């Protein structure tokens, strides 16, 4: 790489009740690029995301963001860190009681001392970025699912973050609306120089927007590279995931215990 990665994850390990969810994750996120983290259900991608945004602490390992290890942050340092990134939640997480304008203004009112007139201007600017400037007075319930995602993206951009994390941004959307969201992520990343980290199981979306793709399986990185490198991978596990084939090394049954042993253990 030509420059130091903006995020570097080193040997990240996390277990819950004896079950290892992250098993020595190592990866680097390039500044100003779109990185897609892919994998099937239970692969550890959502747990990894929660570590990247500081919600969880690892059992072992480090997460370096701009040269600082966020796993060592105090609560005060973590609060300051969270102001520097945006987050698009899977369901949008808009507050239904607030208007579109007030949803986007919320982080500005919480974390700045800007005048309301300035906040109103910023809200219009962020809505213009996602193509919804005329919708600021509506409530989320009056918008389609795709429009709600776009409002949530505008809110994620409110504080002009260096990094935006996306949790399944195209989940529940039809192919056309998914394409619109993908185009917005791609365009905003390039126009604003934002580093985008997209956690998704939507392979079509990942191949469309990502500069680099990381594939997880059972809490480990099993493949990483450009979209073309991932598509051309000879790894049968990677091929099974990106083609959606029921046949391959990814099993239907996910239990780690022997079936007969499990039955005999019942009281």
C-alpha positions, -999 to 999 in steps of 0.1 A, spaced: 0 0 0 12 35 -8 1 50 26 -7 39 61 -41 23 64 -67 44 82 -78 13 101 -57 -17 110 -70 -48 128 -45 -70 145 -52 -106 157 -87 -97 170 -102 -125 191 -137 -125 207 -156 -153 224 -191 -155 238 -199 -182 264 -170 -203 251 -178 -199 215 -152 -181 194 -168 -156 171 -137 -138 160 -106 -160 157 -75 -139 150 -88 -113 125 -62 -93 106 -71 -67 80 -63 -32 68 -87 -6 56 -73 19 30 -80 56 34 -107 70 10 -116 36 -3 -148 14 -1 -140 -18 17 -168 -45 18 -167 -71 45 -187 -101 33 -197 -135 47 -227 -156 55 -248 -155 87 -227 -162 118 -194 -156 101 -185 -128 126 -189 -97 103 -215 -80 126 -193 -87 157 -163 -72 139 -184 -41 130 -193 -37 167 -156 -38 176 -148 -12 149 -173 13 162 -163 7 198 -194 -10 211 -175 -42 220 -140 -48 234 -120 -78 222 -106 -106 243 -73 -102 225 -59 -80 197 -59 -44 186 -78 -20 164 -57 9 152 -76 39 138 -53 67 125 -25 53 146 -44 50 179 -55 18 195 -92 22 202 -93 -9 223 -74 10 249 -97 41 249 -113 55 280 -150 63 278 -142 100 271 -118 91 243 -143 67 228 -170 94 228 -147 117 209 -139 89 184 -175 82 177 -180 118 167 -155 112 139 -174 85 121 -209 81 106 -230 49 110 -258 37 87 -277 11 106 -294 -19 90 -329 -7 96 -320 30 92 -328 36 129 -347 68 123 -368 82 151 -404 80 138 -416 108 161 -392 133 144 -393 148 110 -367 141 84 -350 175 92 -349 168 129 -336 133 125 -306 147 105 -302 176 128 -300 154 159 -263 147 159 -256 184 152 -277 195 181 -262 168 204 -225 173 196 -221 209 184 -232 244 195 -242 256 161 -270 281 156 -303 266 144 -301 286 111 -267 270 104 -280 235 114 -309 241 90 -285 249 61 -264 218 69 -295 196 69 -305 209 34 -269 203 22 -269 167 34 -304 160 20 -292 175 -14 -263 149 -13 -288 121 -12 -313 137 -35 -341 143 -9 -339 181 -3 -377 186 -6 -386 159 20 -373 175 52 -408 181 67 -420 146 63 -419 118 90 -401 86 83 -434 66 81 -443 87 51 -412 76 32 -404 44 13 -378 20 27 -352 32 2 -359 69 10 -356 61 47 -321 46 41 -311 77 22 -323 99 51 -303 77 75 -273 82 52 -277 120 53 -278 118 91 -246 96 91 -229 124 71 -241 152 93 -209 157 112 -187 154 81 -171 121 92 -138 107 79 -152 72 81 -187 58 75 -197 23 86 -226 6 68 -245 -23 83 -263 -42 55 -272 -10 36 -292 -28 9 -310 -53 32 -348 -54 25 -346 -33 -6 -356 -42 -41 -328 -45 -68 -335 -10 -83 -334 8 -49 -304 -13 -39 -287 0 -70 -295 36 -60 -281 31 -25 -249 15 -39 -245 45 -63 -248 69 -34 -222 51 -13 -198 49 -42 -203 86 -53 -201 100 -18 -170 81 -10 -153 94 -40 -166 129 -40 -161 135 -3 -130 114 2 -148 93 28 -135 59 39 -164 35 37 -166 2 55 -196 -18 42 -207 -50 61 -229 -70 38 -239 -105 26 -252 -89 -7 -225 -101 -31 -240 -81 -61 -238 -49 -41 -202 -56 -28 -189 -63 -63 -206 -32 -76 -192 -6 -51 -161 -21 -34 -125 -12 -41 -115 -41 -18 -134 -71 -5 -127 -91 27 -145 -125 31 -150 -139 66 -159 -175 75 -160 -188 111 -145 -157 125 -115 -157 101 -104 -139 70 -105 -165 43 -100 -142 13 -93 -106 5 -86 -86 -27 -102 -66 -54 -136 -76 -67 -121 -93 -97 -96 -112 -75 -124 -124 -53 -145 -135 -83 -116 -154 -98 -106 -170 -65 -100 -208 -67 -111 -213 -31 -142 -235 -31 -155 -218 0 -153 -184 -16 -169 -197 -48 -197 -213 -29 -205 -181 -11 -204 -158 -41 -225 -182 -63 -249 -191 -36 -245 -228 -43 -260 -253 -17 -231 -277 -24 -197 -270 -11 -176 -267 21 -201 -244 39 -223 -269 56 -261 -266 60 -259 -277 97 -240 -253 119 -239 -272 152 -205 -281 165 -217 -311 186 -223 -346 174 -260 -352 169 -262 -385 189 -241 -370 217 -264 -340 218 -295 -363 221 -279 -383 249 -269 -352 268 -306 -342 272 -320 -345 307 
